[in-house]
């Protein structure tokens, strides 16, 4: 089935950068599609970015040009590089292994 552990969240000023990591175990990572989602307080969970087993990426319009998703199959890890962060990016970020394996979430707060 697989397990996912996220890391890298924290407090950052507007315009700053963070890199989230998600390490997978218990599954054949290289053949699984992976994604990052986020949920702000009082709002539904939303897609941030996805990456297929072949490396094709997809982004929400709100993060295009600022966020980059990547994966290292040798390390069973998927990353989310976040640049030019805005207060509206504040949320708990969740890693997903398609279709239904989720991490515990990591909080990202963008505030001065």
C-alpha positions as MATLAB code, in Angstrom:
seq = 'XXXXXXXXXXXXXXXXXXXXXXXXXXXXXXXXXXXXXXXXXXXXXXXXXXXXXXXXXXXXXXXXXXXXXXXXXXXXXXXXXXXXXXXXXXXXXXXXXXXXXXXXXXXXXXXX';
ca = [
       0.000    0.000    0.000;
       2.741    2.471    0.924;
       3.400    5.126    3.492;
       4.336    8.762    2.973;
       6.205   11.147    5.277;
       6.376   14.855    4.437;
       8.915   17.352    5.714;
      10.137   20.868    5.005;
       7.234   23.037    6.060;
       7.597   26.107    8.237;
       7.231   29.862    8.504;
       8.518   31.987    5.639;
       8.158   35.640    4.674;
       6.298   36.673    1.527;
       8.580   36.323   -1.458;
      10.576   33.586    0.222;
      11.150   29.953   -0.703;
      10.663   26.520    0.810;
      11.308   22.982   -0.369;
       8.971   20.220    0.714;
       9.988   16.564    0.629;
       7.870   13.429    0.692;
       9.535   10.075    1.247;
       7.644    6.939    0.314;
       8.020    3.430    1.663;
       6.274    0.120    1.296;
       5.435    0.446   -2.375;
       7.091    0.472   -5.781;
       7.581    4.225   -5.874;
       8.951    4.492   -9.410;
       5.731    3.310  -11.029;
       3.358    5.439   -8.988;
       1.968    8.826   -9.918;
       2.610   11.352   -7.141;
       1.116   14.687   -6.195;
       1.029   17.564   -3.762;
      -2.245   18.975   -2.466;
      -2.967   21.678    0.080;
      -5.745   22.650    2.436;
      -6.157   26.055    3.994;
      -8.326   26.522    7.105;
     -12.011   26.455    6.197;
     -11.336   25.499    2.593;
     -11.439   22.203    0.699;
      -8.284   20.336   -0.228;
      -6.979   21.409   -3.631;
      -4.487   20.127   -6.162;
      -1.126   21.894   -6.250;
       0.953   19.760   -8.615;
       1.281   16.218   -9.903;
       4.033   14.192  -11.523;
       3.529   10.916  -13.382;
       5.785    7.895  -13.198;
       7.275    9.106  -16.483;
       7.960   12.601  -15.164;
       5.123   14.539  -16.793;
       4.060   17.408  -14.556;
       0.849   19.352  -14.045;
       0.245   22.474  -11.930;
      -2.634   24.455  -10.555;
      -2.883   27.832  -12.270;
      -2.278   29.588   -8.957;
       1.232   28.127   -8.612;
       2.424   27.912  -12.227;
       5.793   29.579  -12.672;
       6.434   29.612   -8.906;
       6.341   25.956   -7.808;
       8.211   22.976   -9.244;
       7.447   19.334   -8.560;
      10.158   16.734   -9.096;
      10.983   13.193   -8.084;
      14.049   11.089   -7.314;
      13.119    7.453   -7.818;
      16.433    6.280   -6.362;
      15.488    7.960   -3.088;
      11.749    7.179   -3.233;
      11.156   10.890   -2.766;
       9.057   13.585   -4.401;
       9.795   17.278   -3.897;
       7.922   20.546   -4.160;
      10.124   23.589   -4.656;
       8.123   26.710   -3.779;
       9.374   30.164   -4.745;
       7.889   33.659   -4.576;
       5.597   32.508   -1.809;
       2.465   34.510   -1.054;
       0.296   34.693    2.067;
      -2.427   32.851    0.150;
      -0.082   29.853   -0.155;
      -0.493   29.313    3.586;
      -1.920   25.822    4.085;
      -1.176   22.309    5.192;
       0.486   20.545    2.281;
      -0.170   16.854    1.708;
       1.713   14.359   -0.397;
      -0.337   11.845   -2.379;
       0.531    8.546   -3.987;
      -2.158    7.888   -6.580;
      -4.884    7.154   -5.877;
      -5.425    6.972   -2.159;
      -2.254    7.035   -0.084;
      -1.733   10.282    1.836;
       0.916   11.681    4.113;
       0.216   13.350    7.429;
       0.717   16.862    6.057;
       3.228   19.620    6.682;
       2.219   23.184    7.545;
       3.443   26.080    5.427;
       2.829   29.578    6.778;
       3.657   32.629    4.667;
       3.612   35.738    6.804;
       5.683   38.769    7.676;
];
